[in-house]
């Protein structure tokens, strides 16, 4: 999932996807420790996906605060 797709998600859907991605990272780390996974690159890809989603969520939080601040200052 790239940034344009992530930015297109609603806040609720973004939260659901973030939860799923975090669960995926946990599962991949668990499989790596128990040597059930042969592809160690999957964990890094999943962590980057989580980071992208958290970035979009933070961008939205900052945007909401700035929007509220503009209303009070005018």
N, CA and C atoms as a LAMMPS dump frame, in Angstrom:
ITEM: TIMESTEP
0
ITEM: NUMBER OF ATOMS
222
ITEM: BOX BOUNDS ff ff ff
-5.0000000000000000e+02 5.0000000000000000e+02
-5.0000000000000000e+02 5.0000000000000000e+02
-5.0000000000000000e+02 5.0000000000000000e+02
ITEM: ATOMS id mol type element x y z
1 1 1 N 0.856 -1.157 0
2 1 2 C 0 0 0
3 1 3 C 0.912 1.234 0
4 2 1 N 0.744 2.093 -0.981
5 2 2 C 1.588 3.279 -1.064
6 2 3 C 0.915 4.468 -0.38
7 3 1 N 1.627 5.573 -0.327
8 3 2 C 1.146 6.74 0.42
9 3 3 C -0.161 7.301 -0.14
10 4 1 N -0.34 7.293 -1.448
11 4 2 C -1.578 7.831 -2.014
12 4 3 C -2.774 6.989 -1.587
13 5 1 N -2.605 5.686 -1.549
14 5 2 C -3.687 4.812 -1.092
15 5 3 C -3.977 5.044 0.395
16 6 1 N -2.92 5.201 1.175
17 6 2 C -3.096 5.415 2.616
18 6 3 C -3.786 6.748 2.868
19 7 1 N -3.383 7.782 2.149
20 7 2 C -4.001 9.102 2.335
21 7 3 C -5.464 9.1 1.894
22 8 1 N -5.838 8.181 1.026
23 8 2 C -7.215 8.09 0.565
24 8 3 C -8.147 7.406 1.541
25 9 1 N -7.602 6.792 2.588
26 9 2 C -8.422 6.092 3.57
27 9 3 C -9.092 7.076 4.518
28 10 1 N -10.258 6.694 5.007
29 10 2 C -10.91 7.489 6.044
30 10 3 C -10.171 7.275 7.361
31 11 1 N -10.446 8.109 8.349
32 11 2 C -9.781 7.98 9.647
33 11 3 C -10.078 6.625 10.291
34 12 1 N -11.312 6.188 10.186
35 12 2 C -11.707 4.908 10.791
36 12 3 C -11 3.755 10.083
37 13 1 N -11.018 3.793 8.765
38 13 2 C -10.374 2.726 7.986
39 13 3 C -8.859 2.734 8.21
40 14 1 N -8.272 3.922 8.353
41 14 2 C -6.841 4.028 8.614
42 14 3 C -6.497 3.382 9.958
43 15 1 N -7.322 3.62 10.959
44 15 2 C -7.098 3.02 12.277
45 15 3 C -7.18 1.495 12.199
46 16 1 N -8.143 0.986 11.44
47 16 2 C -8.284 -0.468 11.278
48 16 3 C -7.07 -1.051 10.563
49 17 1 N -6.644 -0.396 9.489
50 17 2 C -5.485 -0.874 8.729
51 17 3 C -4.217 -0.821 9.577
52 18 1 N -4.077 0.221 10.384
53 18 2 C -2.912 0.348 11.253
54 18 3 C -2.881 -0.779 12.275
55 19 1 N -4.028 -1.087 12.848
56 19 2 C -4.104 -2.19 13.805
57 19 3 C -3.725 -3.515 13.139
58 20 1 N -4.236 -3.746 11.934
59 20 2 C -3.907 -4.965 11.197
60 20 3 C -2.418 -5.039 10.873
61 21 1 N -1.842 -3.913 10.478
62 21 2 C -0.42 -3.889 10.128
63 21 3 C 0.445 -4.151 11.354
64 22 1 N 0.057 -3.59 12.496
65 22 2 C 0.811 -3.84 13.733
66 22 3 C 0.734 -5.31 14.131
67 23 1 N -0.438 -5.903 13.958
68 23 2 C -0.593 -7.327 14.249
69 23 3 C 0.279 -8.159 13.31
70 24 1 N 0.35 -7.731 12.052
71 24 2 C 1.187 -8.424 11.072
72 24 3 C 2.659 -8.362 11.475
73 25 1 N 3.13 -7.21 11.929
74 25 2 C 4.519 -7.075 12.379
75 25 3 C 4.771 -8.017 13.55
76 26 1 N 3.846 -8.06 14.49
77 26 2 C 3.997 -8.946 15.636
78 26 3 C 4.098 -10.4 15.186
79 27 1 N 3.191 -10.795 14.305
80 27 2 C 3.189 -12.184 13.829
81 27 3 C 4.479 -12.524 13.078
82 28 1 N 4.948 -11.589 12.254
83 28 2 C 6.175 -11.83 11.498
84 28 3 C 7.382 -11.936 12.42
85 29 1 N 7.424 -11.091 13.447
86 29 2 C 8.529 -11.175 14.407
87 29 3 C 8.482 -12.497 15.161
88 30 1 N 7.288 -12.916 15.52
89 30 2 C 7.135 -14.185 16.232
90 30 3 C 7.592 -15.353 15.356
91 31 1 N 7.18 -15.324 14.078
92 31 2 C 7.587 -16.402 13.165
93 31 3 C 9.092 -16.39 12.925
94 32 1 N 9.695 -15.208 12.888
95 32 2 C 11.138 -15.128 12.675
96 32 3 C 11.887 -15.723 13.863
97 33 1 N 11.407 -15.443 15.069
98 33 2 C 12.068 -15.956 16.268
99 33 3 C 11.939 -17.465 16.347
100 34 1 N 10.79 -17.985 15.961
101 34 2 C 10.582 -19.43 16.025
102 34 3 C 11.033 -20.14 14.754
103 35 1 N 11.65 -19.366 13.863
104 35 2 C 12.211 -19.886 12.604
105 35 3 C 11.161 -20.539 11.702
106 36 1 N 9.951 -19.998 11.714
107 36 2 C 8.9 -20.489 10.84
108 36 3 C 8.849 -19.707 9.535
109 37 1 N 9.588 -18.599 9.467
110 37 2 C 9.576 -17.766 8.277
111 37 3 C 10.959 -17.776 7.648
112 38 1 N 11.003 -17.959 6.348
113 38 2 C 12.293 -17.954 5.663
114 38 3 C 12.611 -16.589 5.069
115 39 1 N 11.596 -15.732 4.91
116 39 2 C 11.796 -14.413 4.329
117 39 3 C 11.879 -13.375 5.452
118 40 1 N 13.095 -12.961 5.762
119 40 2 C 13.284 -12.005 6.852
120 40 3 C 12.977 -10.579 6.417
121 41 1 N 12.85 -10.334 5.137
122 41 2 C 12.567 -9.007 4.621
123 41 3 C 11.128 -8.576 4.899
124 42 1 N 10.242 -9.522 5.102
125 42 2 C 8.827 -9.208 5.319
126 42 3 C 8.614 -8.318 6.533
127 43 1 N 9.392 -8.537 7.581
128 43 2 C 9.237 -7.742 8.794
129 43 3 C 9.539 -6.275 8.52
130 44 1 N 10.598 -5.994 7.805
131 44 2 C 10.956 -4.617 7.481
132 44 3 C 9.906 -3.931 6.627
133 45 1 N 9.369 -4.662 5.663
134 45 2 C 8.32 -4.108 4.802
135 45 3 C 7.08 -3.774 5.617
136 46 1 N 6.709 -4.663 6.526
137 46 2 C 5.533 -4.438 7.365
138 46 3 C 5.75 -3.264 8.314
139 47 1 N 6.967 -3.119 8.853
140 47 2 C 7.257 -2.001 9.744
141 47 3 C 7.184 -0.668 8.999
142 48 1 N 7.633 -0.654 7.765
143 48 2 C 7.555 0.567 6.963
144 48 3 C 6.109 0.924 6.663
145 49 1 N 5.28 -0.086 6.461
146 49 2 C 3.854 0.148 6.232
147 49 3 C 3.224 0.792 7.465
148 50 1 N 3.575 0.298 8.641
149 50 2 C 3.07 0.878 9.887
150 50 3 C 3.532 2.324 10.007
151 51 1 N 4.79 2.575 9.703
152 51 2 C 5.334 3.932 9.802
153 51 3 C 4.624 4.885 8.847
154 52 1 N 4.328 4.436 7.643
155 52 2 C 3.615 5.275 6.679
156 52 3 C 2.223 5.638 7.207
157 53 1 N 1.537 4.653 7.772
158 53 2 C 0.197 4.901 8.298
159 53 3 C 0.24 5.856 9.487
160 54 1 N 1.233 5.699 10.337
161 54 2 C 1.361 6.588 11.477
162 54 3 C 1.695 8.01 11.02
163 55 1 N 2.462 8.133 9.948
164 55 2 C 2.789 9.446 9.397
165 55 3 C 1.54 10.147 8.895
166 56 1 N 0.698 9.435 8.168
167 56 2 C -0.535 10.024 7.649
168 56 3 C -1.458 10.406 8.807
169 57 1 N -1.535 9.561 9.812
170 57 2 C -2.375 9.868 10.973
171 57 3 C -1.883 11.136 11.671
172 58 1 N -0.577 11.271 11.812
173 58 2 C -0.006 12.454 12.455
174 58 3 C -0.216 13.707 11.604
175 59 1 N -0.084 13.572 10.287
176 59 2 C -0.348 14.705 9.391
177 59 3 C -1.777 15.215 9.583
178 60 1 N -2.71 14.289 9.716
179 60 2 C -4.107 14.667 9.906
180 60 3 C -4.322 15.343 11.251
181 61 1 N -3.653 14.856 12.291
182 61 2 C -3.769 15.48 13.606
183 61 3 C -3.251 16.912 13.566
184 62 1 N -2.119 17.113 12.936
185 62 2 C -1.538 18.453 12.84
186 62 3 C -2.445 19.364 12.026
187 63 1 N -2.992 18.848 10.951
188 63 2 C -3.883 19.629 10.111
189 63 3 C -5.131 20.052 10.878
190 64 1 N -5.671 19.159 11.685
191 64 2 C -6.866 19.481 12.484
192 64 3 C -6.572 20.559 13.516
193 65 1 N -5.415 20.506 14.139
194 65 2 C -5.052 21.508 15.135
195 65 3 C -4.856 22.862 14.459
196 66 1 N -4.208 22.876 13.303
197 66 2 C -3.995 24.128 12.584
198 66 3 C -5.315 24.731 12.125
199 67 1 N -6.233 23.883 11.683
200 67 2 C -7.544 24.372 11.254
201 67 3 C -8.294 25.004 12.418
202 68 1 N -8.226 24.395 13.571
203 68 2 C -8.904 24.941 14.753
204 68 3 C -8.243 26.23 15.191
205 69 1 N -6.923 26.31 15.084
206 69 2 C -6.203 27.522 15.47
207 69 3 C -6.503 28.676 14.551
208 70 1 N -6.735 28.427 13.268
209 70 2 C -7.064 29.498 12.315
210 70 3 C -8.418 30.102 12.633
211 71 1 N -9.356 29.301 13.098
212 71 2 C -10.695 29.814 13.413
213 71 3 C -10.661 30.761 14.599
214 72 1 N -9.845 30.472 15.589
215 72 2 C -9.784 31.288 16.789
216 72 3 C -8.983 32.571 16.58
217 73 1 N -8.002 32.54 15.718
218 73 2 C -7.142 33.691 15.518
219 73 3 C -7.717 34.746 14.61
220 74 1 N -8.724 34.444 13.849
221 74 2 C -9.278 35.392 12.861
222 74 3 C -10.324 36.277 13.432
